[in-house]
């Protein structure tokens, strides 16, 4: 297997486990040295602030607990083998579990790898939709 194939396969596995709502399984696949940030305005903090360590574990657990992505499909995975980066395009129905609100979403994850493991995840998503649905901010 090529490194490109291995990175793609791991990303697919992470999404499958995350889609089942398995927090510990998702964290085990990602590893302990990863950081996460949702690209967006600082009003979405802490999601829009890069975090690692225990804060990373907490935000991933919170995202899995609050957002049901079981009906989201991966429509494309693009691997830059030279830079060790995976771009994953995903779309489908997202459900905000606490409110029961569902909506169609489309987003891209940029996942940086080192030694075969993710070390940095940046998510590009409609942050206004996330903020309004989760009531982080309210637009008049």
Backbone bond lengths (Angstrom), bond angles and torsions (degrees), N, CA, C in turn:
res aa  C-N    CA-C-N  psi(-1)  N-CA   C-N-CA  omega(-1)  CA-C   N-CA-C  phi
1 X - - - 1.449 - - 1.522 110.60 -
2 X 1.303 115.48 145.28 1.455 120.19 177.40 1.519 110.50 -86.52
3 X 1.308 115.27 161.43 1.466 119.85 176.34 1.529 109.73 -60.59
4 X 1.333 116.23 -38.52 1.454 121.60 178.32 1.526 110.40 -58.45
5 X 1.314 116.21 -47.63 1.468 121.16 179.13 1.530 110.90 -62.21
6 X 1.325 116.99 -42.03 1.468 121.41 -179.05 1.525 111.83 -63.20
7 X 1.343 117.32 -42.68 1.462 120.43 179.09 1.530 110.15 -64.34
8 X 1.312 116.28 -44.68 1.465 120.69 -179.94 1.524 110.70 -62.43
9 X 1.318 116.66 -45.13 1.466 121.33 -179.03 1.535 111.13 -62.57
10 X 1.333 117.32 -41.09 1.470 120.50 179.18 1.524 110.82 -65.09
11 X 1.325 117.57 -42.28 1.465 120.50 178.75 1.533 109.99 -62.13
12 X 1.319 117.46 -43.79 1.469 120.91 177.62 1.531 111.02 -60.20
13 X 1.323 116.36 -40.76 1.466 120.74 179.34 1.532 111.26 -67.09
14 X 1.324 117.34 -41.83 1.467 121.20 177.71 1.532 109.65 -58.42
15 X 1.331 116.94 -46.18 1.464 120.33 -179.65 1.527 111.78 -64.65
16 X 1.305 117.58 -37.90 1.467 120.58 179.30 1.527 110.81 -64.77
17 X 1.318 116.86 -45.61 1.465 121.61 -179.24 1.530 110.01 -68.05
18 X 1.328 116.97 -42.52 1.464 121.20 177.90 1.525 110.72 -62.51
19 X 1.330 117.16 -39.53 1.460 121.92 178.82 1.523 113.25 -62.13
20 X 1.324 116.49 -26.33 1.471 121.03 176.47 1.524 112.16 -84.08
21 X 1.340 116.42 -4.04 1.461 120.19 179.32 1.523 113.79 80.33
22 X 1.316 117.34 19.57 1.461 122.59 -176.75 1.534 109.67 -88.24
23 X 1.318 116.40 96.88 1.462 122.31 -176.82 1.522 111.33 -63.84
24 X 1.327 117.48 -55.12 1.465 120.87 -176.40 1.519 111.94 -64.89
25 X 1.338 117.07 -37.61 1.462 120.62 177.12 1.517 111.52 -63.74
26 X 1.327 116.56 -40.64 1.461 121.00 178.25 1.517 110.45 -64.77
27 X 1.313 116.57 -47.34 1.469 120.56 -179.49 1.526 111.45 -63.70
28 X 1.318 117.82 -35.92 1.468 121.10 178.90 1.524 110.94 -64.86
29 X 1.323 117.20 -38.06 1.464 120.52 179.44 1.526 112.13 -71.66
30 X 1.324 116.22 -34.17 1.461 120.21 -178.07 1.520 110.75 -77.50
31 X 1.318 117.66 -41.80 1.459 120.99 -179.31 1.514 112.15 98.70
32 X 1.320 115.32 173.65 1.464 122.14 -172.96 1.522 114.66 -89.26
33 X 1.318 118.06 -15.02 1.462 120.11 -173.23 1.522 113.54 -101.02
34 X 1.313 117.79 19.08 1.458 122.06 -175.78 1.531 110.81 -94.22
35 X 1.330 115.23 152.93 1.458 121.54 172.47 1.524 108.37 -118.92
36 X 1.332 116.10 160.89 1.460 121.78 179.66 1.514 109.08 -137.63
37 X 1.342 114.81 143.21 1.455 120.90 173.58 1.516 107.77 -153.62
38 X 1.313 116.19 135.82 1.452 122.15 171.43 1.527 106.05 -94.09
39 X 1.332 117.19 122.94 1.461 120.40 -179.54 1.524 108.58 -65.47
40 X 1.307 116.39 120.09 1.453 119.09 -178.72 1.506 113.13 171.77
41 X 1.294 114.32 179.39 1.450 124.23 -179.25 1.529 110.75 -61.42
42 X 1.312 116.84 147.77 1.467 121.34 -179.84 1.530 112.41 -64.36
43 X 1.346 117.68 -14.38 1.466 119.45 176.18 1.521 110.80 -65.50
44 X 1.331 117.10 -16.07 1.470 120.83 176.56 1.524 112.20 -89.69
45 X 1.315 116.39 8.06 1.450 120.29 179.44 1.533 109.35 -58.24
46 X 1.292 119.92 139.70 1.457 127.93 12.98 1.538 114.21 -87.66
47 X 1.336 119.39 -7.70 1.456 120.44 -177.12 1.525 112.91 -60.08
48 X 1.332 117.52 -32.79 1.460 121.03 -177.04 1.525 112.77 -90.90
49 X 1.305 116.81 6.53 1.459 122.77 177.66 1.526 108.27 -108.90
50 X 1.331 116.26 129.62 1.470 118.64 -179.48 1.522 109.61 -63.92
51 X 1.331 114.78 128.35 1.461 118.88 -179.01 1.518 110.31 -136.16
52 X 1.295 114.91 149.14 1.455 122.08 178.07 1.513 109.99 -133.91
53 X 1.318 116.01 -172.34 1.462 122.01 176.43 1.516 113.22 59.23
54 X 1.326 116.31 -137.78 1.459 121.66 -178.28 1.523 111.69 -63.63
55 X 1.329 117.41 -36.61 1.469 120.60 178.17 1.524 110.44 -62.71
56 X 1.335 117.26 -38.05 1.466 121.51 176.30 1.523 110.00 -61.02
57 X 1.317 116.24 -49.00 1.470 120.63 179.73 1.528 110.82 -57.91
58 X 1.338 116.23 -42.67 1.461 120.60 -178.49 1.526 111.69 -65.98
59 X 1.332 117.58 -42.68 1.461 119.23 -178.00 1.529 110.81 -69.69
60 X 1.318 118.26 -37.73 1.468 120.40 177.51 1.529 109.51 -64.61
61 X 1.327 117.00 -44.14 1.472 120.30 177.45 1.527 110.69 -60.83
62 X 1.323 117.02 -42.42 1.465 120.84 179.72 1.524 110.77 -64.92
63 X 1.329 117.70 -44.63 1.465 120.83 179.72 1.530 111.19 -60.50
64 X 1.325 116.76 -42.28 1.463 120.25 -179.55 1.525 111.10 -69.18
65 X 1.323 117.23 -36.13 1.457 121.94 179.83 1.530 111.94 -70.95
66 X 1.327 117.21 -35.00 1.465 122.21 -172.44 1.530 113.42 -95.31
67 X 1.340 118.33 -30.98 1.464 121.65 -174.34 1.530 110.83 -116.77
68 X 1.322 116.56 116.61 1.468 122.78 176.71 1.525 108.19 -86.87
69 X 1.333 116.57 114.07 1.455 122.01 179.01 1.525 111.68 -110.15
70 X 1.323 117.21 20.24 1.465 120.67 -175.95 1.526 113.38 -63.98
71 X 1.334 117.69 -19.44 1.466 121.03 179.01 1.533 112.27 -106.88
72 X 1.328 115.75 17.97 1.458 121.68 176.75 1.527 107.67 -98.65
73 X 1.320 116.02 133.34 1.462 121.51 -179.12 1.523 110.31 -113.05
74 X 1.299 115.29 149.92 1.457 121.09 173.67 1.518 107.48 -86.32
75 X 1.326 116.40 119.48 1.461 120.43 -177.51 1.522 112.53 -98.36
76 X 1.317 116.72 -13.07 1.452 119.76 176.99 1.509 111.49 -171.00
77 X 1.316 115.31 140.66 1.462 121.29 174.13 1.521 106.56 -128.12
78 X 1.329 115.29 124.05 1.455 121.52 -177.26 1.525 107.64 -119.60
79 X 1.319 115.86 123.87 1.455 121.15 -174.80 1.523 109.76 -111.18
80 X 1.336 115.42 125.57 1.458 121.69 171.35 1.523 106.12 -99.73
81 X 1.312 114.90 98.32 1.467 120.27 -175.08 1.528 112.32 -66.83
82 X 1.334 116.85 -32.89 1.469 120.18 -179.32 1.529 111.69 -67.39
83 X 1.331 116.37 -39.96 1.464 121.14 -177.73 1.531 112.67 -95.06
84 X 1.328 117.45 -6.44 1.471 122.85 -178.32 1.528 111.06 58.84
85 X 1.325 115.29 48.78 1.460 122.03 -179.62 1.524 109.17 -128.05
86 X 1.326 115.68 138.11 1.461 122.47 174.68 1.521 108.25 -114.92
87 X 1.331 115.41 131.82 1.458 121.98 171.47 1.519 106.71 -108.79
88 X 1.320 116.97 121.99 1.467 121.07 -179.80 1.517 109.11 -118.26
89 X 1.318 115.74 124.06 1.457 122.41 177.86 1.520 107.51 -98.61
90 X 1.346 116.47 127.30 1.461 121.05 -177.19 1.520 109.42 -132.10
91 X 1.325 116.03 149.44 1.460 119.96 176.82 1.515 110.32 -157.22
92 X 1.332 114.55 155.25 1.455 120.89 178.49 1.516 111.25 149.22
93 X 1.324 114.38 -166.27 1.460 120.76 -178.08 1.525 110.64 -83.43
94 X 1.321 114.74 125.05 1.467 122.64 176.71 1.520 107.19 -108.67
95 X 1.330 116.51 138.47 1.463 120.24 177.99 1.520 108.93 -121.56
96 X 1.335 115.42 126.87 1.463 121.45 173.02 1.522 105.95 -83.73
97 X 1.305 117.41 107.45 1.466 122.86 -170.23 1.528 113.07 -60.03
98 X 1.345 120.16 -47.19 1.466 118.72 -177.80 1.531 114.28 -59.98
99 X 1.336 117.22 -38.45 1.466 119.84 -176.80 1.522 112.90 -95.61
100 X 1.328 116.81 -18.03 1.459 120.67 -175.78 1.518 113.66 78.23
101 X 1.335 117.95 3.74 1.456 122.58 -179.60 1.527 109.71 -74.12
102 X 1.335 115.67 130.78 1.463 121.81 176.25 1.517 109.52 -118.94
103 X 1.313 116.35 147.49 1.460 121.60 177.97 1.521 109.04 -157.40
104 X 1.339 114.89 158.92 1.452 121.43 175.77 1.520 108.16 -79.40
105 X 1.321 116.23 136.27 1.462 120.77 179.06 1.520 109.87 -137.96
106 X 1.307 113.72 155.07 1.454 121.78 176.67 1.525 105.63 -138.96
107 X 1.331 117.27 131.96 1.456 119.54 -179.15 1.520 111.40 -153.79
108 X 1.328 115.08 168.67 1.459 122.26 -179.98 1.525 108.50 -128.96
109 X 1.313 115.33 134.95 1.460 121.39 171.10 1.521 108.14 -105.64
110 X 1.318 115.94 136.52 1.469 122.62 173.14 1.518 105.84 -112.15
111 X 1.338 115.69 114.03 1.456 120.66 -173.18 1.526 109.20 -117.43
112 X 1.320 116.01 118.03 1.464 122.82 178.45 1.531 108.34 -90.23
113 X 1.325 116.31 136.78 1.458 122.01 -179.63 1.528 111.10 -115.74
114 X 1.339 114.77 149.98 1.460 122.42 168.92 1.523 106.67 -145.64
115 X 1.303 116.04 130.81 1.466 122.00 179.93 1.526 111.71 53.57
116 X 1.333 116.18 38.25 1.465 121.07 174.85 1.516 116.03 80.35
117 X 1.330 117.92 3.56 1.464 121.48 -178.93 1.524 110.40 -124.21
118 X 1.332 117.23 147.93 1.464 119.78 174.18 1.526 110.70 -64.99
119 X 1.345 116.18 135.51 1.465 120.47 177.68 1.527 111.98 -120.88
120 X 1.340 116.34 -14.02 1.464 119.55 179.95 1.525 108.14 -156.95
121 X 1.336 115.81 128.37 1.462 121.44 176.72 1.524 107.79 -121.61
122 X 1.322 115.36 125.39 1.463 121.39 173.84 1.522 105.97 -118.79
123 X 1.322 115.84 124.38 1.462 120.65 -178.05 1.521 109.57 -106.95
124 X 1.341 115.16 128.60 1.459 122.46 177.38 1.523 107.11 -107.68
125 X 1.336 115.24 109.36 1.453 122.19 -172.91 1.527 108.50 -141.20
126 X 1.307 117.63 164.74 1.461 121.39 175.50 1.532 107.23 -70.35
127 X 1.319 115.83 92.08 1.459 120.32 -174.69 1.523 112.52 -66.69
128 X 1.323 118.00 -28.67 1.460 119.89 176.62 1.528 109.83 -64.26
129 X 1.326 117.24 -43.19 1.472 121.31 178.02 1.524 110.56 -61.14
130 X 1.322 116.74 -44.32 1.465 121.37 179.01 1.529 110.28 -62.56
131 X 1.329 116.45 -47.25 1.467 121.19 -176.72 1.522 111.92 -64.63
132 X 1.330 117.05 -43.80 1.468 119.81 -179.77 1.518 111.50 -69.06
133 X 1.326 117.58 -43.64 1.465 120.72 -177.85 1.518 111.14 -64.17
134 X 1.322 116.65 -41.62 1.466 120.21 -178.82 1.522 112.34 -87.42
135 X 1.335 117.23 1.53 1.455 125.05 179.39 1.535 113.28 58.37
136 X 1.328 114.98 32.68 1.471 119.54 172.43 1.520 108.53 -69.08
137 X 1.326 115.62 -41.08 1.460 121.16 173.95 1.523 108.29 -134.73
138 X 1.314 115.10 158.38 1.472 120.23 177.17 1.516 107.99 -125.51
139 X 1.323 114.63 131.36 1.452 121.03 177.47 1.528 107.63 -98.13
140 X 1.327 115.86 127.04 1.480 120.51 -177.82 1.504 111.28 -68.78
